[in-house]
Amino acid sequence: MCKPDMAPVYPQASSYPHLADLIRSERAQVDRRIFWDEEVYKAEQQQIFARAWLFVAHESQIPDPGDFIRTTMGEDDVIVVRQRDRSVQAFLNACPHRGNRVCMVDAGKKARGFICNYHGWSFGIDGALRGTDGKVYDTDAHFEKAQINLTPVAQIESYRGWIFATFDPDAPPLTEFFGPFTFYLDAFLDNDEGGTEFIGGATRNLVDCNWKFPAENFVGDILHAFWTHQAGAAAILGGGVDLGPHYAERAFQASVFGHGIETNLDKVGNTRTLGYPELVQYVFDRYPAMVERLGETRARMVGAIGSCTIFPNLSFLPGQNTVRVWHPRGPHQIELVSWTVVNRAMPEHIKELYRKGVMMTFSPGGVFEMDDGENWEYATRTNRGFVTRHQPLHYALGLGTEAPEKGLPGHVCRGSLNDANQRQFYRRWSEFMRHDNWGDLQAAETAPPQHQEAAE
Amino acid sequence: MSALPAITEPFALEDRPAGADVQAEVERFYYREARLLDAERYQDWLDHCVDRDIHYWMPDMDTRRRDDPRGTYAHGEAAYFDDSYAELSTRVKRFAQPSAWADNPATRHLHLISNVEAYETGRSGLVAAFCAWMNVRNRNETDQDVLHGRREDVLRRSDSGLKLVRRRVFTVQNVLLTKNLNTFL
C-alpha cells in the first residue's frame, strides 16, 4: 500500500555560470538582461530567494502568542506567527491538501490557528494539522495526521528584533550572513536602549520595475538624489540636496557580502528632509548619548544622509526611518512594502512625527518617493528592446577609491557619490548565480577582506 | 463658530439629509474641485476649496478578518495622507517645481465624482457630504493607473462659499495598484 511522504522539500541550488557572467566586474559593467529575462528571474528564485536570509517581520509586529503577519519570501506566501513559548515560526501559507491559501488577511492578533476554506483542514499556530472538517478522515484507518504540517521555513532567526528566515537548511547563521556588516546595522538597530519597533503598519503598492533597481538604489546611489529629488527637496527644505563642507573627508560607502551602506556622517541630513525641526533637534540632543553607545563615526550615521540595503531586497533610510522590502513579482514588477521604524524609547510625539514624516517623504504619495518609481519603471522597460538590452550599463563611478585607512569593516570606499556598493551588490548577485554551496558563497570576493578577518 | 469634528468621529447625521439647495451647492463644490485637480491647479485648489483648518486623511486599507477588532484601518497608523494645511501646502510646492519629474511631462488626470449625498452635521456652518470617486491618471504613451474609492467630508461655510475642512478618503485597494499618488483624491 502506498503512503504519502509529507516531509518538507527545500529546493536545491544549482550553478548558472552563464548568468553569473552577465556581471562583468572587470569592466564595471552589468548586462541589462538581468533586468528583463524570464530565465534570469527563474534562476533568481532558486539561487537567491530560496537560499538567502530574507526579512520577514519585526518582533514588535507580533508581540503576543498567536499574533501573526503575512508576507512573502520571494514570491512564496508566508505566515509569520508568535508561538506560545514566545519564539517565532514561519510557514508557507498553503494547505498541504490542495495548496489553497490558509490565511487570507494581512495580519491578526491572538489567532488560535489557520483554517483552509476549501476542505476545512485546520492548523495550529505551530503549523501542525489539528483536524479536518467532518468525519471522513476520522474514520479512515490509514489517515495519519501526525506528519501533516504547514511547511515551515528551514531556519528563522532574529537579530535585534528584526526577524529573518531562509528556505535553505544549509544557510549559515544569520550573523554569518551579515558578517561584520552588523557593525553598521547596529548604528540603526541599537542606537538607544530597547532597540527599535515598527509603528503604524505598512503601506504597499506595485511598481512595474525589476526588484534590483530599487535595491541597488538604496545600496549606494545618493547620486540620484541631486537630480531625481530636486523637487521634493525644494518643497521641504526650500533648496536642493546638500552634502555639506565635510563631504570629502567624511562620506564613505561600505559593503560586506553585497549588503551595503552609503553615508555622509552629517548627523541629521536625512532627518532634516522629513520637514520637522523638532526631529532634527531630537537627533542633536541625543548625539552625546549615541557617541557614548556607538562611538563618533556611527553616532554621526544615525540621522545622516545615507541609505542601506541588506542583500537581496531589504532596504532602509537612516534618519528618515523608512524600512522597505522590494518583493519580486516577476521580472518586471515589485510589490513595495514599507514601514516606519522608531526607537522604542522615543517619546510618543517624536514617534508620531516620524510616522508623518515618512508618509510625507517616502510613501506612494511622498514628495521624494513619487519621483523614484518612474525612473525604475523605465530603466526596466527600455530593455524590452532586443538591441537595447544587449548594451552594457556603466557602473564605473569611483573606481580606485578603496579606503582601508579608514579602519572600518568590509569593502570601504571614499565618498558616498560612488558606484562601489552597487558593484559589490551585483558581484554578490553573480556569486549567488555561480555557487551551489555556502562554503563557496561565504569565501567569495564580496566576503570581508582577508586582513580584517585575521584581525578579529 | 462651532467646534470641528475629529477626523475619527461620524460627520453626518444620516437621518437629517440636507435640503435640495445645499445638496446642489455640495455637488457644485465637488465638480469644481474635480476640475481644478484635473487641471493640476493645485494652488487654486488650496486657495478656493480648502479651509485652513483642514484635516485630510487617507488611511492604508488592510485586509482583516471581520472579527478583528482593529478593523481595516485605524487613525494613527499607516496612511497616504494625514495632513494639515501646511502639509498639503508642502505637497503642492513639489508639484510647482519644473523638476517634479513624475509630473513632467504632465500627467493627464480625471476625477469622476458620483453618489453625492449632503447631510446636516448638527453644528452650525458645517455640512457633511459623502461621494464616490474614480481617479484616472494617464502618462506618457500607455501608463495608466485607475483608483476608486469613497470620501467622507465636512464642508465649512465661508464668505467665499463652501470649503473642505475634514476629509476621509477610503480606497477600495489594499495593495495600491500604482507606483505613486501624484494627485489629491
HADDOCK unambig.tbl for C-alpha pairs under 7 A between the chains (distance, minus, plus):
assign (segid A and resid 105 and name CA) (segid B and resid 63 and name CA) 4.99 0.50 0.50
assign (segid A and resid 105 and name CA) (segid B and resid 64 and name CA) 4.98 0.50 0.50
assign (segid A and resid 105 and name CA) (segid B and resid 65 and name CA) 6.47 0.50 0.50
assign (segid A and resid 106 and name CA) (segid B and resid 62 and name CA) 6.42 0.50 0.50
assign (segid A and resid 106 and name CA) (segid B and resid 63 and name CA) 5.43 0.50 0.50
assign (segid A and resid 106 and name CA) (segid B and resid 64 and name CA) 6.29 0.50 0.50
assign (segid A and resid 107 and name CA) (segid B and resid 64 and name CA) 6.70 0.50 0.50
assign (segid A and resid 108 and name CA) (segid B and resid 68 and name CA) 6.95 0.50 0.50
assign (segid A and resid 200 and name CA) (segid B and resid 76 and name CA) 6.63 0.50 0.50
assign (segid A and resid 200 and name CA) (segid B and resid 77 and name CA) 3.67 0.50 0.50
assign (segid A and resid 200 and name CA) (segid B and resid 78 and name CA) 4.83 0.50 0.50
assign (segid A and resid 201 and name CA) (segid B and resid 77 and name CA) 6.08 0.50 0.50
assign (segid A and resid 201 and name CA) (segid B and resid 78 and name CA) 5.41 0.50 0.50
assign (segid A and resid 202 and name CA) (segid B and resid 78 and name CA) 5.85 0.50 0.50
assign (segid A and resid 203 and name CA) (segid B and resid 60 and name CA) 6.16 0.50 0.50
assign (segid A and resid 203 and name CA) (segid B and resid 78 and name CA) 6.25 0.50 0.50
assign (segid A and resid 204 and name CA) (segid B and resid 175 and name CA) 4.92 0.50 0.50
assign (segid A and resid 204 and name CA) (segid B and resid 176 and name CA) 6.02 0.50 0.50
assign (segid A and resid 205 and name CA) (segid B and resid 175 and name CA) 4.99 0.50 0.50
assign (segid A and resid 205 and name CA) (segid B and resid 176 and name CA) 4.31 0.50 0.50
assign (segid A and resid 205 and name CA) (segid B and resid 177 and name CA) 5.75 0.50 0.50
assign (segid A and resid 205 and name CA) (segid B and resid 178 and name CA) 6.11 0.50 0.50
assign (segid A and resid 205 and name CA) (segid B and resid 179 and name CA) 6.44 0.50 0.50
assign (segid A and resid 206 and name CA) (segid B and resid 176 and name CA) 6.49 0.50 0.50
assign (segid A and resid 206 and name CA) (segid B and resid 177 and name CA) 5.40 0.50 0.50
assign (segid A and resid 206 and name CA) (segid B and resid 178 and name CA) 5.54 0.50 0.50
assign (segid A and resid 206 and name CA) (segid B and resid 179 and name CA) 5.70 0.50 0.50
assign (segid A and resid 207 and name CA) (segid B and resid 178 and name CA) 6.50 0.50 0.50
assign (segid A and resid 207 and name CA) (segid B and resid 179 and name CA) 4.67 0.50 0.50
assign (segid A and resid 230 and name CA) (segid B and resid 99 and name CA) 6.22 0.50 0.50
assign (segid A and resid 231 and name CA) (segid B and resid 94 and name CA) 5.19 0.50 0.50
assign (segid A and resid 231 and name CA) (segid B and resid 97 and name CA) 5.42 0.50 0.50
assign (segid A and resid 231 and name CA) (segid B and resid 99 and name CA) 5.39 0.50 0.50
assign (segid A and resid 231 and name CA) (segid B and resid 100 and name CA) 5.05 0.50 0.50
assign (segid A and resid 232 and name CA) (segid B and resid 94 and name CA) 5.55 0.50 0.50
assign (segid A and resid 234 and name CA) (segid B and resid 94 and name CA) 6.94 0.50 0.50
assign (segid A and resid 235 and name CA) (segid B and resid 90 and name CA) 5.52 0.50 0.50
assign (segid A and resid 235 and name CA) (segid B and resid 91 and name CA) 6.91 0.50 0.50
assign (segid A and resid 235 and name CA) (segid B and resid 93 and name CA) 4.95 0.50 0.50
assign (segid A and resid 235 and name CA) (segid B and resid 94 and name CA) 4.89 0.50 0.50
assign (segid A and resid 236 and name CA) (segid B and resid 90 and name CA) 6.34 0.50 0.50
assign (segid A and resid 359 and name CA) (segid B and resid 79 and name CA) 6.81 0.50 0.50
assign (segid A and resid 359 and name CA) (segid B and resid 80 and name CA) 6.14 0.50 0.50
assign (segid A and resid 359 and name CA) (segid B and resid 81 and name CA) 6.94 0.50 0.50
assign (segid A and resid 363 and name CA) (segid B and resid 80 and name CA) 6.73 0.50 0.50
assign (segid A and resid 364 and name CA) (segid B and resid 80 and name CA) 6.89 0.50 0.50
assign (segid A and resid 364 and name CA) (segid B and resid 179 and name CA) 6.64 0.50 0.50
assign (segid A and resid 364 and name CA) (segid B and resid 180 and name CA) 4.40 0.50 0.50
assign (segid A and resid 364 and name CA) (segid B and resid 181 and name CA) 5.55 0.50 0.50
assign (segid A and resid 365 and name CA) (segid B and resid 80 and name CA) 6.08 0.50 0.50
assign (segid A and resid 365 and name CA) (segid B and resid 180 and name CA) 5.71 0.50 0.50
assign (segid A and resid 365 and name CA) (segid B and resid 181 and name CA) 4.46 0.50 0.50
assign (segid A and resid 365 and name CA) (segid B and resid 182 and name CA) 6.16 0.50 0.50
assign (segid A and resid 367 and name CA) (segid B and resid 91 and name CA) 6.41 0.50 0.50
assign (segid A and resid 367 and name CA) (segid B and resid 94 and name CA) 6.56 0.50 0.50
assign (segid A and resid 370 and name CA) (segid B and resid 102 and name CA) 6.60 0.50 0.50
assign (segid A and resid 370 and name CA) (segid B and resid 180 and name CA) 5.42 0.50 0.50
assign (segid A and resid 370 and name CA) (segid B and resid 182 and name CA) 6.73 0.50 0.50
assign (segid A and resid 371 and name CA) (segid B and resid 100 and name CA) 6.87 0.50 0.50
assign (segid A and resid 371 and name CA) (segid B and resid 101 and name CA) 5.92 0.50 0.50
assign (segid A and resid 371 and name CA) (segid B and resid 102 and name CA) 5.09 0.50 0.50
assign (segid A and resid 373 and name CA) (segid B and resid 179 and name CA) 5.77 0.50 0.50
assign (segid A and resid 374 and name CA) (segid B and resid 102 and name CA) 6.51 0.50 0.50
